[in-house]
């Protein structure tokens, strides 16, 4: 008796499902200790995260309130600025008519 293509295909798919079920049910390794002890990530205020935030400026500050970076609009162009420890711009990226541009802190 000769097997037809659809029956071989069906048997292969069924064998894959059965093998996957058996391996998941009987041969899965136990969770690691860190996975058991670590709670799922959650926001401190337990509110759901916003799906969209609109702003013209985002400021990155450290724990003492010192500004370390910004994402902002500058003359209708997006700009990312990172500051050094003295508060001077150390790295800047912006767009212009020619495209993306990296500038050093002097500009």
SVG drawing of the C-alpha trace seen along z (x, -y; Angstrom):
<svg xmlns="http://www.w3.org/2000/svg" viewBox="-4 -77 38 79">
<polyline fill="none" stroke="black" stroke-width="0.4" points="0.0,0.0 1.3,-3.4 1.0,-6.4 -0.4,-9.6 1.1,-13.0 -1.8,-14.4 -1.8,-11.4 2.0,-11.6 1.7,-15.4 -1.1,-14.9 0.8,-12.1 3.9,-14.3 2.0,-17.3 0.2,-15.0 3.5,-13.4 5.0,-16.9 2.1,-18.0 2.2,-14.7 6.0,-15.0 5.8,-18.6 3.1,-17.8 5.0,-14.8 8.3,-16.7 6.6,-19.7 4.6,-17.6 7.2,-15.0 10.7,-16.3 10.6,-20.1 13.3,-21.1 12.1,-22.6 12.2,-26.4 15.4,-27.9 15.5,-29.3 15.7,-32.8 12.6,-32.3 10.7,-31.0 11.8,-33.9 11.6,-36.8 8.2,-38.5 6.9,-39.5 7.9,-43.1 5.4,-45.7 5.4,-49.5 5.8,-50.9 2.5,-52.7 0.7,-49.5 -0.9,-51.6 -0.8,-50.2 1.8,-51.7 0.7,-54.3 0.6,-53.2 1.7,-56.6 3.3,-59.7 3.3,-63.1 5.8,-65.7 8.1,-68.3 10.9,-67.6 12.0,-64.6 14.7,-65.2 17.0,-62.5 18.0,-63.3 20.0,-61.3 19.0,-60.6 20.3,-64.1 18.3,-66.0 21.2,-66.8 20.2,-66.8 22.3,-64.2 20.4,-64.3 17.4,-65.5 15.3,-64.4 13.7,-67.5 12.5,-69.5 14.9,-72.3 13.7,-74.6 11.2,-72.0 13.9,-69.3 14.3,-66.4 17.5,-66.4 19.1,-64.2 21.7,-65.8 23.9,-64.1 25.7,-66.3 29.0,-65.8 29.5,-66.0 30.0,-69.8 26.6,-70.2 28.0,-71.0 26.7,-69.2 29.1,-66.3 27.2,-64.6 24.4,-65.8 22.4,-64.2 19.9,-66.0 18.4,-66.0 18.6,-68.7 18.0,-69.1 20.9,-66.6 19.6,-64.0 21.0,-62.7 23.9,-64.7 26.2,-64.1 27.7,-67.1 30.3,-67.3 29.8,-69.4 31.3,-72.6 28.3,-73.1"/>
</svg>
